[in-house]
Structure formats: C-alpha cells, structure tokens
Amino acid sequence: MCRNIRTLFNFDPPVTDEEIRAASLQFVRKISGFHKPSKGNEPAFQAAIDEIAAISTRLLHSLETSAPPKNREEAAAVAKARSARRFQRA
C-alpha cells in the first residue's frame, strides 16, 4: 500500500473532493510508475485520475458505519508518532 494514500472514510469533518483527488493521483502514480507522465500519456493519466476519483467518491458516500467519526487531528498525531517510531535511529 502506498504510504501517501490515507484512509478517507468516517472522519469529522468529512472528506473533501480535493482529498479524494489527491489520493486518486497517488494511486495512479503508484500503479503507472509515473510521477509525471509524458505528453502522450497525459490524457490517459488524467482520465484515470478522474475515473478513480469519481468511483472513490461514490464508494465513500455509499459506505455506512455505526462507529463515531474519527477526529482528523488525533489520527494525524497517531500517524506521526508511528512514523517517528518507524524511522527512529537506534
């Protein structure tokens, strides 16, 4: 799993279109192997981002949970602490 793609479901405030698009971009970059595609591949690259963003939006809006929404700041703090432990030098 690409570390730059974050969980977007069940947060307060809810996910934004920009966050969904950013995750879609990271996904397309990961599976294509391109950080920036050539001019010839740009239309396919952008179309893939658009399609994945649309599908992701539909998915996120259709999911249901009885769990309370997660706090973005708390989730970010947990992720930062985990990263610090992972990359801590001994």
N, C-alpha and C positions, 0 to 999 in steps of 0.2 A: 504494500500500500504506500502510496506517495505521502510523505510526511506533511506536505503542504496542503493536502486536502483535509479539511476539518469536518467534523460532524456538524450538520446544519439543522437537524430536526430537534424540536421541543426546547427552544430557547426563548427567553423573555429578555428583550423584545424579539419578535420573530425574525427569521432570516430575511435579508433583503435581496432584491434582484441582482445587485452588484456582487453580493457574496456568492450567489449561485453561479453567476457568470465567471467569477474568479476561480471557483472550484472546477467548473467545466473547462476552462482554459488549462488549468493544471493537469486535468485528466487527459485532454487531447495532447498536450505536450509530452506527457509520460508515455502514452501508448504509441505516439507517432515517432518519438525520439527527436523531434524538432523543438528547439526553443523558439526559433523564428523560422517559419517555412520560406522556401524560395518564392519568387513572384508567381511562378507557375502553379505552385501548390497552395498559395494563399486562399483562393476561393474555396477549395475543399476543406482547408483548415478552419476557416471562418464558419462554413456551413456546419461542420461537425460541432463546433463550439455552440452555435445557435441551437442545433437539434438537441444536444445533450443538456443545455440549459433549460430548454422547454420541457423535456422529459423529466428532468430533476425537479422543476417547479411543480409539475403535475403530481409527481410522487410525493413530494413534501406536503402538498396541500391535501392529499388523499389519506395520508397516514393518520392514525388515531392512537392515543395513549391515555392511560388513566394516571400516569406519573405527573407530578407537578413539573412545570417548566424549569429548566436549568438556568442558573444565573451565568451570564457570559463572563463576567469578571472573575467569578470563582473558578469556572472551567479554565480560563486563561492562566490563572495563578497555578492551578494543578499542573497544567501542561508545561508551564515554565519551570516549575520545581522538578518535574520528571526529566525535562531536557537538561537541567543543571546536573542532576544525578547521573544521567547517561554520559555526559561529556566531561564530567569531573575528572581531573587528573589526579592520579594517585602519587 
